Amino acid sequence: MDSLTQIVLGAAVGEATLGKKVGNKAMLWGAIAGTIPDLDVLGRSFLDDITALEWHRGISHSLFFSLVAAPVLGWLLHQFHKKRKNEATTKQWSWLFFMALVTHPLLDCHTTWGTQFLWPFDLRIAYNNINVVDPMYTLPFLTLVLMALFTRRGTDKRIKYNKLGLVISSLYMLVTIGLKGVSYLTFKHSLEEQGIEYSAISNRPTMFNSMLWTANVETKDSFLIGYYSFFDKDKHVPYIGHVKDQEMIDSIRDEPQMARLLKITKGWYVVREKENTLYLCDLRFGEFEEGSDEFVFTHKLVKEEGEWVVHQVDPKFSFSDIPTFMGVLFDRIKGNEQALKKPSTK
């Protein structure tokens, strides 16, 4: 999830763990602990693009890291605060850090990228039921945590606000799991209704909401992408086809960096050639625009010093594009009738 969400979750967990004893310091250190796993993004400064992708949400988002880092951080914080009377013990600070650290990857497991929570086992857990940025999860949670922050320490009202934030956010997460199941059945039924043969479906919510869902559908020669809003009047889902063209990289797929990239994509990719350069597009993170064949996660494949290397292409997106993007997104969330009229492509 985004950094703000993780800060809010960490603060709430810190308050629930140790707020009654140390007051706002519990929220502060919980919020700080909630951001620590995401420091792995600093790896992009000194790692190649593939290693940085593998590193992201790897060991720092694991149960192992939480177990090892928590007592170290708890001891350090106890040393920092030990001269003050009635402060928490090393054990209590360690428990706060463990809870704040471990809930971070547990939340991230629900997103598309997922986490290697069981590191060192080579398994990335990704439930695909919430977008990495979802205001409906974050804003009510943030409001209640702030209400707790400005309520007197140790009071029933403060505890109530904080607990309510944790409960409402958790219930919302359960709702998104249900929405994922319902939207999956809708996509599946629409495929069968249109007589489209497929081998796999993967569905997830679009940005900033849990009402508009998208599905990647694998067929023999292409991937289909469809969108379904819970406000659509018609359950028919139109699909736009994207030719795989995966054979374009057959001769280089065993190159070290290429093999690692293909493993990361889990097979959900298409290959494109532009100006004599090959690009691999990861479909799991969406398109810039419905049916555009331009994808958010794109990798440039380049031969350097006799070896094929991968460079992640930064998205071509500016702040000036945001109003247009948000307008199109919310029109579609409300049930875009034009989208329903697009022809299916097998």
C-alpha positions as CSV (number, residue, x, y, z in Angstrom):
1,M,0.0,0.0,0.0
2,D,1.0,3.7,-0.3
3,S,3.2,5.2,2.4
4,L,0.4,7.2,4.0
5,T,-1.7,4.1,4.6
6,Q,1.3,2.3,6.1
7,I,2.0,5.2,8.4
8,V,-1.7,5.2,9.6
9,L,-1.7,1.5,10.1
10,G,1.6,1.6,12.0
11,A,0.4,4.4,14.2
12,A,-2.9,2.6,15.0
13,V,-1.0,-0.6,15.8
14,G,1.4,1.3,18.0
15,E,-1.4,2.9,19.9
16,A,-3.2,-0.4,20.4
17,T,0.0,-2.0,21.6
18,L,1.5,0.5,23.9
19,G,-0.6,3.8,23.8
20,K,-2.0,3.4,27.3
21,K,1.5,3.3,28.8
22,V,3.5,5.8,26.7
23,G,0.9,7.9,25.0
24,N,1.5,9.6,21.7
25,K,5.1,8.1,21.5
26,A,3.4,4.8,20.7
27,M,1.7,6.3,17.7
28,L,4.9,8.1,16.6
29,W,7.2,5.0,16.8
30,G,4.4,2.8,15.3
31,A,4.2,5.1,12.4
32,I,8.0,5.1,11.9
33,A,8.1,1.3,12.1
34,G,5.3,1.1,9.6
35,T,7.5,2.9,7.0
36,I,10.7,0.8,7.6
37,P,9.9,-2.1,5.3
38,D,9.4,0.3,2.3
39,L,13.0,1.6,2.7
40,D,13.8,-1.3,0.3
41,V,12.9,1.2,-2.6
42,L,16.3,2.8,-1.9
43,G,17.8,-0.2,-3.6
44,R,17.0,1.4,-7.0
45,S,19.9,3.8,-6.4
46,F,22.6,1.1,-6.4
47,L,21.0,-2.1,-7.9
48,D,20.2,-3.0,-11.5
49,D,16.5,-2.7,-12.4
50,I,15.8,-6.5,-12.2
51,T,17.5,-6.9,-8.8
52,A,15.7,-3.9,-7.5
53,L,12.4,-5.4,-8.6
54,E,13.2,-8.7,-6.9
55,W,14.4,-6.8,-3.8
56,H,11.2,-4.8,-3.5
57,R,8.8,-6.3,-1.0
58,G,11.3,-9.1,-0.4
59,I,13.2,-9.7,2.8
60,S,12.2,-6.4,4.4
61,H,8.5,-7.5,4.0
62,S,9.0,-10.9,5.6
63,L,8.1,-12.5,8.9
64,F,11.8,-13.2,9.3
65,F,12.7,-9.5,9.1
66,S,10.0,-8.6,11.6
67,L,11.3,-11.2,14.1
68,V,14.9,-10.1,13.8
69,A,14.5,-6.4,13.6
70,A,11.9,-5.9,16.3
71,P,14.1,-6.9,19.3
72,V,17.0,-4.8,18.0
73,L,14.9,-1.7,17.5
74,G,13.1,-2.3,20.8
75,W,16.4,-2.5,22.7
76,L,17.7,0.7,21.0
77,L,14.5,2.6,21.8
78,H,14.6,1.4,25.4
79,Q,18.1,2.8,25.7
80,F,16.9,6.1,24.3
81,H,14.0,6.4,26.7
82,K,15.3,4.5,29.8
83,K,16.2,7.6,31.8
84,R,12.5,8.6,31.9
85,K,10.3,7.2,34.7
86,N,7.5,4.7,33.9
87,E,8.8,4.1,30.4
88,A,8.2,0.8,28.5
89,T,10.5,-2.1,28.9
90,T,12.7,-3.5,26.1
91,K,10.2,-6.3,25.7
92,Q,7.3,-3.9,25.4
93,W,9.0,-1.7,22.8
94,S,10.1,-4.8,20.9
95,W,6.4,-6.0,20.8
96,L,5.3,-2.6,19.4
97,F,8.0,-2.8,16.7
98,F,7.1,-6.4,15.8
99,M,3.4,-5.6,15.5
100,A,4.0,-2.5,13.4
101,L,6.6,-4.2,11.2
102,V,4.6,-7.4,10.6
103,T,1.2,-5.8,9.8
104,H,2.9,-3.8,7.0
105,P,3.6,-6.8,4.8
106,L,0.4,-8.5,5.8
107,L,-1.5,-5.5,4.4
108,D,0.7,-5.5,1.2
109,C,-0.1,-9.2,0.6
110,H,-3.5,-8.0,-0.5
111,T,-2.2,-5.9,-3.4
112,T,-1.1,-7.0,-6.9
113,W,2.7,-6.9,-6.3
114,G,2.3,-8.8,-3.0
115,T,5.2,-9.7,-0.7
116,Q,7.7,-12.4,0.1
117,F,6.2,-12.7,3.5
118,L,7.6,-16.3,4.0
119,W,11.2,-15.3,2.8
120,P,13.6,-17.1,2.3
121,F,11.0,-19.4,0.6
122,D,10.7,-18.3,-3.0
123,L,7.0,-17.4,-2.8
124,R,5.3,-14.1,-3.5
125,I,1.9,-13.8,-1.8
126,A,-0.5,-11.5,-3.7
127,Y,-4.3,-11.7,-3.2
128,N,-5.1,-8.9,-5.7
129,N,-8.1,-7.6,-3.7
130,I,-7.2,-4.0,-3.1
131,N,-5.4,-1.3,-5.1
132,V,-2.1,0.1,-3.7
133,V,-3.9,3.4,-3.4
134,D,-7.5,3.2,-2.1
135,P,-8.9,6.3,-0.3
136,M,-11.9,4.3,0.9
137,Y,-9.5,2.2,3.0
138,T,-7.2,5.0,4.1
139,L,-9.3,8.1,4.7
140,P,-11.8,6.7,7.4
141,F,-8.8,5.0,9.0
142,L,-6.8,8.2,9.0
143,T,-9.7,10.3,10.4
144,L,-10.2,7.9,13.4
145,V,-6.5,7.7,14.2
146,L,-6.3,11.5,14.2
147,M,-9.3,11.7,16.5
148,A,-7.6,9.2,18.8
149,L,-4.3,11.3,18.6
150,F,-6.1,14.4,19.8
151,T,-8.0,12.7,22.6
152,R,-6.5,12.4,26.1
153,R,-4.2,9.5,26.7
154,G,-5.6,6.3,28.3
155,T,-9.3,7.4,28.0
156,D,-12.0,5.0,26.8
157,K,-12.8,7.4,24.0
158,R,-9.2,7.4,22.7
159,I,-9.1,3.6,22.8
160,K,-12.5,3.4,21.1
161,Y,-11.5,5.7,18.2
162,N,-8.3,3.7,17.6
163,K,-10.1,0.3,17.7
164,L,-12.8,1.6,15.4
165,G,-10.2,2.6,12.9
166,L,-8.7,-0.9,13.0
167,V,-12.1,-2.6,12.8
168,I,-13.5,-0.5,9.9
169,S,-10.3,-0.8,7.8
170,S,-10.3,-4.6,8.4
171,L,-14.0,-4.9,7.5
172,Y,-13.4,-2.9,4.4
173,M,-10.6,-5.4,3.4
174,L,-13.0,-8.3,3.9
175,V,-15.5,-6.5,1.7
176,T,-12.9,-6.1,-1.1
177,I,-12.3,-9.9,-0.9
178,G,-16.0,-10.4,-1.5
179,L,-16.1,-7.9,-4.4
180,K,-13.1,-9.7,-6.0
181,G,-15.1,-13.0,-5.9
182,V,-18.2,-11.5,-7.3
183,S,-16.4,-9.6,-10.1
184,Y,-14.4,-12.8,-10.9
185,L,-17.7,-14.7,-11.4
186,T,-19.0,-11.8,-13.6
187,F,-15.9,-11.9,-15.8
188,K,-16.0,-15.7,-16.1
189,H,-19.7,-15.8,-16.9
190,S,-19.3,-13.1,-19.6
191,L,-16.4,-15.0,-21.2
192,E,-18.5,-18.2,-21.3
193,E,-21.5,-16.2,-22.7
194,Q,-19.4,-14.9,-25.5
195,G,-17.9,-18.3,-26.3
196,I,-14.4,-17.2,-25.6
197,E,-11.9,-20.0,-24.8
198,Y,-9.4,-19.1,-22.2
199,S,-6.8,-20.7,-19.9
200,A,-6.5,-18.2,-17.0
201,I,-8.2,-15.2,-15.5
202,S,-6.7,-12.7,-13.1
203,N,-8.8,-9.8,-11.7
204,R,-8.0,-6.8,-9.5
205,P,-9.5,-3.4,-8.6
206,T,-8.4,-0.3,-10.5
207,M,-6.8,2.7,-8.9
208,F,-8.4,4.7,-6.1
209,N,-11.5,2.5,-5.7
210,S,-12.9,-1.0,-5.2
211,M,-16.0,-0.6,-7.5
212,L,-14.3,-0.8,-10.9
213,W,-12.5,-4.1,-11.6
214,T,-10.3,-5.2,-14.4
215,A,-9.5,-8.7,-15.6
216,N,-6.6,-10.1,-17.6
217,V,-7.7,-13.1,-19.6
218,E,-5.2,-15.5,-21.3
219,T,-6.1,-17.1,-24.6
220,K,-3.9,-19.0,-27.0
221,D,-2.5,-16.1,-28.9
222,S,-3.5,-13.0,-26.9
223,F,-4.5,-11.5,-23.6
224,L,-7.9,-10.0,-23.3
225,I,-8.5,-7.1,-20.9
226,G,-12.0,-6.2,-19.7
227,Y,-13.5,-3.8,-17.2
228,Y,-16.5,-4.2,-15.0
229,S,-18.1,-1.7,-12.6
230,F,-20.5,-2.7,-9.9
231,F,-22.6,0.2,-11.2
232,D,-22.8,-1.2,-14.7
233,K,-26.4,-1.7,-15.8
234,D,-25.4,-4.6,-18.0
235,K,-23.3,-7.5,-16.8
236,H,-21.9,-8.1,-20.3
237,V,-18.2,-7.3,-20.3
238,P,-16.5,-6.3,-23.5
239,Y,-12.9,-7.5,-23.9
240,I,-10.1,-5.8,-25.9
241,G,-7.4,-8.2,-27.3
242,H,-3.7,-7.7,-27.0
243,V,-1.6,-10.0,-29.1
244,K,1.1,-11.7,-27.0
245,D,4.0,-11.8,-29.5
246,Q,6.0,-13.6,-26.9
247,E,7.8,-15.5,-29.6
248,M,9.8,-12.4,-30.3
249,I,12.0,-13.1,-27.3
250,D,12.3,-16.8,-27.8
251,S,16.0,-16.5,-28.6
252,I,16.8,-14.5,-25.5
253,R,14.4,-15.8,-22.9
254,D,17.2,-17.9,-21.2
255,E,19.5,-14.9,-20.8
256,P,20.0,-14.4,-17.0
257,Q,18.2,-11.1,-16.6
258,M,15.4,-12.1,-19.1
259,A,14.7,-15.3,-17.2
260,R,14.4,-13.4,-14.0
261,L,12.1,-10.8,-15.5
262,L,9.8,-13.5,-17.0
263,K,9.6,-15.1,-13.5
264,I,8.6,-11.8,-12.0
265,T,5.7,-11.3,-14.6
266,K,4.3,-14.8,-13.9
267,G,3.6,-15.1,-17.6
268,W,1.3,-12.0,-17.8
269,Y,3.2,-10.1,-20.4
270,V,3.2,-9.0,-24.1
271,V,6.2,-8.1,-26.2
272,R,6.3,-5.1,-28.5
273,E,8.9,-3.8,-31.0
274,K,9.3,0.0,-31.5
275,E,12.1,1.6,-33.5
276,N,14.1,-1.7,-33.6
277,T,13.9,-2.0,-29.8
278,L,12.1,-4.7,-27.8
279,Y,9.8,-3.9,-24.9
280,L,8.2,-6.3,-22.5
281,C,5.0,-5.0,-20.9
282,D,3.7,-6.5,-17.6
283,L,-0.1,-6.5,-17.9
284,R,-0.8,-6.9,-14.2
285,F,-0.5,-3.2,-13.3
286,G,-2.9,-1.9,-15.9
287,E,-3.0,0.3,-19.0
288,F,-2.7,4.1,-19.2
289,E,-6.0,4.1,-21.1
290,E,-8.5,1.4,-21.9
291,G,-7.5,-0.4,-25.1
292,S,-4.4,1.7,-25.6
293,D,-1.8,-1.1,-25.7
294,E,0.4,1.2,-23.5
295,F,1.1,-0.3,-20.1
296,V,2.2,1.2,-16.8
297,F,5.0,-1.4,-16.2
298,T,7.1,-1.6,-19.3
299,H,10.7,-2.9,-19.6
300,K,13.2,-2.0,-22.3
301,L,15.3,-5.0,-23.5
302,V,18.8,-3.9,-24.5
303,K,22.0,-5.8,-25.5
304,E,25.0,-4.3,-23.6
305,E,28.5,-5.7,-23.8
306,G,27.2,-9.0,-25.3
307,E,24.5,-9.5,-22.7
308,W,20.8,-8.7,-22.7
309,V,19.8,-6.4,-19.8
310,V,16.5,-5.0,-18.7
311,H,15.8,-1.4,-18.0
312,Q,12.5,-0.4,-16.4
313,V,10.8,2.4,-18.4
314,D,9.5,5.3,-16.2
315,P,5.8,5.9,-16.9
316,K,5.1,8.9,-19.2
317,F,2.7,10.6,-16.9
318,S,2.6,14.2,-15.6
319,F,0.6,16.1,-13.1
320,S,-1.2,17.8,-15.9
321,D,-2.7,14.4,-17.0
322,I,-4.3,13.8,-13.6
323,P,-7.6,15.7,-14.1
324,T,-8.2,13.9,-17.4
325,F,-7.3,10.5,-16.0
326,M,-9.5,11.0,-12.9
327,G,-12.4,12.2,-15.1
328,V,-12.2,9.1,-17.3
329,L,-11.8,6.8,-14.3
330,F,-14.8,8.1,-12.4
331,D,-17.0,8.2,-15.5
332,R,-16.2,4.5,-15.9
333,I,-16.8,3.7,-12.2
334,K,-20.3,5.2,-12.5
335,G,-21.1,2.8,-15.4
336,N,-19.8,4.0,-18.7
337,E,-22.5,3.1,-21.3
338,Q,-20.0,3.6,-24.1
339,A,-17.7,1.0,-22.7
340,L,-20.5,-1.5,-22.8
341,K,-21.0,-1.0,-26.6
342,K,-17.4,-1.8,-27.5
343,P,-17.1,-5.0,-29.6
344,S,-15.5,-8.1,-28.1
345,T,-12.2,-9.2,-29.6
346,K,-11.2,-12.8,-29.3
